[in-house]
């Protein structure tokens, strides 16, 4: 019998969430101020959850390691947020969003959770509009939509190329109101160091004040983890430099199962790596694939000439360009899902057609010239300009592009010194998002009672590949419209519990463990910096647990990461002291967790003898080079249980994925 109880409600799919809400236990408004809730992370998921729970009357403590919740990594999301409102009248529906998400995830997501996500998606837009989020609008004043990868409808709402920032400001404004009322106690520049379990339930955390160095105890009746994903295990990723897995990994080591860690999304439209000293990659929004066409030269000698600076891409004739996504996937073209587009780009570069003059010759073009001409001609007709000149067409088309994506083009030009209106953008796949995460049931509760996990930190909604614009949707769905219901069902038994004391032996031990580790790091007489080990880990992860995986490479990665771990604990050097700000000490704790997680990711990828979504095993590919699933043996969620510091001893638990409402079939975008 599996230890995993997903608590999926009975009944028809479209009625599950409604019936579940109808029969859950509640906490009456007059009892909510007797309940304390800790929220770790204040991005879209954590910020919306903290604001909503405080509005309902609970006492909320919110923690973020940034100097303000406004700096959460959600701010970096650019392209948009999905919702099944069908404003375009092009055939969208709750079921269509549900189906596209399941298919996009390569049939490795839980059906009930995904349908609920699609069901509440429309409410998110209404909520955000009421907060004043400045979504893009069409000429008539209605909310506008754009297309995103993996779908054939327009369902993505956007605010130019800064949607995440605007949505986060909406959630932050709601939080700020509750902070002002005293219902949220905000702990900026604090990092969760440990979860405290009392009598089998999550009852608090140990946090470190990152400014003073003080180790603090905080208790609550429930703990919510909303700390984002773990893409920085690769060192180079599109994530903010401070993004880390520590909160999720800490609860994993206390009993929360970690699900599908090998499911990592490689985003196809990032600015290519330009040097070995680089520490951060920059994402160019997927929304650009609405208007840009991806290509490489058809002739390998043209690619060589471009890399050597002897040929400009603008000078390559149309017939000499290989628009490889349009060629391979005519039905979806440049808007295939991210994993498909990334692998196709890698294939072209591996074949020698890469155009970037970096160490690996990896890069392709994202070209807007076709769209500029098309939109310029349309604008000329609208303005009754007969026989417009080429310059007029260009100027009008450029103005249209600038209105839609202007800030993204400015960002690209500042980084690369190339004008993307005239010279195609250089892009290449890079680590972006993680579909794996802490295992949660239908109520978003982990295997630790009282410990809930929301947003990217959990595994629940995206299967093996997330569709673009669905991260913001999941974060806000969890925070605004799911967790406030499900956590009440759990907390209803705690209205007579009273405040949780922080003087118990469990808090004593948790604080001692953290202080001991602080002392170890500061007194270890090593010779290498934390970044030295993080880069070594990232190199192993990208080359052997990256876009293309082999059994041999994964076995090597497991052994090599074990050596990195051994070297880290014996030879890491952390300067400074425990009192006051010490960023190297912060990184040491985070990288220690990344090393262990990286090994588990390789173990998970080795055990999953199939290709699906972002997990591509080169020994499980179709003759055309597409992912080849094994639905007979691997149609399940793989949830790992921590045993000891030797990560190879982790125990696998399986949650079978049962599809009653869709046909599981080969994923095709041709």
Beta strands, then each sheet from edge to edge (+ up, - down):
strand 1: 36-40
strand 2: 59-63
strand 3: 81-82
strand 4: 156-157
strand 5: 184-187
strand 6: 190-198
strand 7: 201-209
strand 8: 215-219
strand 9: 222-225
strand 10: 258-259
strand 11: 264-270
strand 12: 293-297
strand 13: 321-322
strand 14: 364-367
strand 15: 425-434
strand 16: 437-438
strand 17: 451-453
strand 18: 636-641
strand 19: 651-656
sheet 1: 5+ 2+ 1+ 9+ 17+
sheet 2: 3+ 4-
sheet 3: 6+ 7- 8+
sheet 4: 16+ 10- 18+ 19-
sheet 5: 11+ 15- 14+ 12- 13+
end
